[in-house]
Amino acid sequence: MAAPLYSPLKTFVASKGGVRLSMHGPLRDRLVELAVENWPVDCEPERLREVVAAKLRIAIRNKYGSILATFLISVLVQMIAKLVVEWWQNRQSHRVLMVGWANAAQSRDV
């Protein structure tokens, strides 16, 4: 059986996300996937967190609509963006993985 998509990143977010994110496991994992799919490969590192959060907000509005999006944006998006960027910053290998995952995800969407 194949490993789940973006397994190391999802495991990190799940372990660091606390109770609030643990209560929304499938949604948390889908938000991580959306973060990877919308990863700003050429973004300046100091602006990365805000760009990731903004891209997640847009993707959520497009996918889920306004009422659910308002809830998701206010609570989960900032936490997911922070943790994904933290994971990305932890190691050079994580940065390489993220670029590869983002390029693969973005080329699937074309």
C-alpha positions, 0 to 999 in steps of 0.5 A: 500500500502506498504512503499517504500523500504528503505524509511527512508534512501531514504528520508534522502538522497533526503532531504540532497542531494541538487539540483544535486541529486534531478535532478536524483530521480529514479537513486538516489533511485536506488543508495541508494538501491545498497548501502544497497544491498552492505553494508559492515556489518563488516567494520570499521566505519572510513573506511565505507565511502570509502568502500561504495563508492568503492562497489557502483562503482563496482556495477554500473560498473557491472550494467550500463557499462563503459560510464554511470558508469564514469558519475555516479562514478564521480558525484553521488557515492561520494554524495550518499556514504557520505549521506548513511554513515551520516544517518547510523551514526546519530542513533543506530536505523539506524545502526540496520536497515541497518544491517537488510536491508543489510542481507535481501538484500544479502540473496535474492541475494544468 
